Amino acid sequence: MAKLQEAAVAQITEICQRHKDDKTPLMMILSDIQNEYGYIPLEVQEVVSKETGISVAEIYGVVTFYSFFSLTPKGKYVVGCCLGTACYVKGAQNVIDKFSEILNIKPGQTSEDGLFTLDALRCIGACGIAPAVSINGQVYPKVKVDQVPGIINALKEEAAKA
C-alpha cells in the first residue's frame, strides 16, 4: 500500500463505503475503481480488502476472471477486435494480427508509448457488420486488413493534436 498516495486511498475507501450496504458490493466497488483509474493493481486490491473484509485472494480472483477488469494500465485507445464466430469467419483473425504487427504488441498488451491496448474480444453483438473492431466503445464495421494502418495513423494524429 505504500505506493498509493493518501488521496487515492481516501478515494478508494470512499468507493468502498458507498457500496457497503449493497448485497454483493465487490463487483460494484471494482467497477467504480476500474472506471476511475482504468485498472486495479494489487495495492488497490489490498485497500479494498482492508475496507470490505474480503480476502485479497478473492478480489484478485474476481479481477483476473472478468476480462473488463485490468491489473495494468490500458492505453489511450483500447482496440478490441471481435473474434466471435461471425467475425472470425469473415477474417477477424487477420485484422487482429495486422493490429498486432503494426503496434508490435500481442492481445492483452499495451504499446510502449501508452497509446494502444489490443484486446481480443468474444462476440460483441455486431455479427451483421463483421468483422467488427471496437475502439474506446466506437464500433468500426466490416474492417479489412488494409484499413488497419489508416485507423492506427488517424488515432496517432488525433493523439498528437490533444
C-alpha distance (Angstrom), angle and dihedral (degrees) to the residues before:
residue distance angle dihedral
M1 . . .
A2 3.78 . .
K3 3.79 91.4 .
L4 3.79 94.2 62.6
Q5 3.77 119.9 87.0
E6 3.78 118.3 -124.7
A7 3.80 91.9 -111.6
A8 3.81 90.8 55.6
V9 3.81 92.2 48.8
A10 3.81 89.4 49.3
Q11 3.79 91.6 50.5
I12 3.82 93.1 47.8
T13 3.81 89.4 47.9
E14 3.81 89.5 51.3
I15 3.82 90.8 50.9
C16 3.81 90.0 51.1
Q17 3.81 91.5 48.9
R18 3.80 90.9 48.9
H19 3.81 89.7 61.2
K20 3.83 100.3 35.1
D21 3.82 93.2 109.7
D22 3.81 94.9 47.6
K23 3.80 116.2 111.7
T24 3.82 92.3 -125.0
P25 3.79 106.0 14.1
L26 3.81 101.7 169.6
M27 3.80 97.9 81.9
M28 3.80 91.8 46.9
I29 3.80 92.3 47.2
L30 3.80 93.2 48.4
S31 3.79 91.9 44.8
D32 3.81 92.0 52.4
I33 3.81 91.2 47.4
Q34 3.82 92.0 47.6
N35 3.82 89.8 50.3
E36 3.80 91.7 48.3
Y37 3.80 100.8 43.7
G38 3.81 104.6 17.2
Y39 3.80 93.5 -124.5
I40 3.81 142.9 34.4
P41 3.82 112.7 -128.5
L42 3.80 123.9 -171.2
E43 3.82 92.6 -99.2
V44 3.80 89.7 59.4
Q45 3.81 91.5 46.4
E46 3.81 88.3 55.2
V47 3.81 91.0 55.3
V48 3.81 90.9 48.2
S49 3.81 89.4 49.7
K50 3.79 91.9 51.4
E51 3.81 92.1 48.4
T52 3.81 98.1 43.8
G53 3.79 104.3 29.9
I54 3.81 89.3 -125.5
S55 3.79 112.1 135.1
V56 3.80 119.6 -107.2
A57 3.82 87.4 -125.0
E58 3.81 91.5 59.0
I59 3.81 92.5 45.0
Y60 3.81 91.0 48.1
G61 3.80 89.2 49.6
V62 3.79 91.3 55.0
V63 3.82 93.7 44.7
T64 3.80 92.6 50.8
F65 3.82 95.4 41.3
Y66 3.81 97.5 56.3
S67 3.80 114.5 64.3
F68 3.80 94.1 -149.2
F69 3.81 90.5 66.4
S70 3.79 118.6 76.2
L71 3.80 134.3 -162.2
T72 3.80 92.0 -159.0
P73 3.80 134.0 47.7
K74 3.79 116.6 -86.0
G75 3.78 123.9 -134.5
K76 3.78 124.7 -102.5
Y77 3.81 86.6 -102.0
V78 3.79 117.8 42.7
V79 3.78 106.5 -159.9
G80 3.79 111.7 -162.1
C81 3.77 118.1 -172.4
C82 3.78 114.1 -162.0
L83 3.79 112.1 -130.7
G84 3.80 95.8 178.6
T85 3.80 116.2 134.1
A86 3.82 98.5 -89.8
C87 3.80 93.0 45.8
Y88 3.79 93.4 43.2
V89 3.81 92.4 51.4
K90 3.80 89.4 51.5
G91 3.81 94.5 52.9
A92 3.79 106.4 -85.0
Q93 3.81 92.1 142.7
N94 3.81 89.8 60.3
V95 3.81 89.8 48.9
I96 3.81 94.4 51.8
D97 3.81 89.7 44.1
K98 3.83 89.5 55.4
F99 3.81 92.2 49.6
S100 3.80 88.2 48.5
E101 3.81 92.6 49.4
I102 3.80 96.0 47.9
L103 3.81 95.9 41.7
N104 3.80 92.2 41.0
I105 3.80 92.1 -133.1
K106 3.79 136.3 107.8
P107 3.81 125.1 -128.4
G108 3.79 108.9 -73.6
Q109 3.81 93.0 31.2
T110 3.80 134.2 104.1
S111 3.79 123.9 -137.0
E112 3.81 117.8 -107.3
D113 3.80 91.3 -112.4
G114 3.81 89.6 56.2
L115 3.78 92.7 -123.5
F116 3.79 101.8 110.5
T117 3.78 138.0 40.1
L118 3.79 115.9 -175.7
D119 3.80 118.7 -150.2
A120 3.79 131.0 -178.3
L121 3.80 106.7 -142.2
R122 3.75 132.0 -164.1
C123 3.79 117.8 -133.5
I124 3.80 111.7 -31.2
G125 3.81 93.5 -173.6
A126 3.80 95.5 -105.2
C127 3.80 96.7 112.5
G128 3.82 93.4 137.4
I129 3.81 91.1 61.2
A130 3.79 97.7 41.3
P131 2.93 132.2 -166.3
A132 3.78 91.1 45.5
V133 3.79 128.6 -176.9
S134 3.80 123.4 -167.0
I135 3.79 119.6 -154.1
N136 3.81 114.4 -174.6
G137 3.79 88.6 -27.4
Q138 3.81 96.8 -48.6
V139 3.80 110.8 118.1
Y140 3.79 118.9 -139.3
P141 3.84 110.6 -156.7
K142 3.80 128.7 -140.1
V143 3.81 94.3 -2.9
K144 3.79 114.6 -165.4
V145 3.80 124.7 -156.8
D146 3.81 91.7 -114.6
Q147 3.85 90.1 57.3
V148 3.81 94.0 59.1
P149 3.85 97.4 82.0
G150 3.82 90.3 51.3
I151 3.80 92.4 49.1
I152 3.80 91.5 50.5
N153 3.81 93.0 45.9
A154 3.82 92.1 49.5
L155 3.80 90.8 51.9
K156 3.81 91.7 47.7
E157 3.82 89.9 51.2
E158 3.81 90.3 48.6
A159 3.80 90.5 50.6
A160 3.81 91.7 48.9
K161 3.82 90.7 54.8
A162 3.80 93.2 50.4
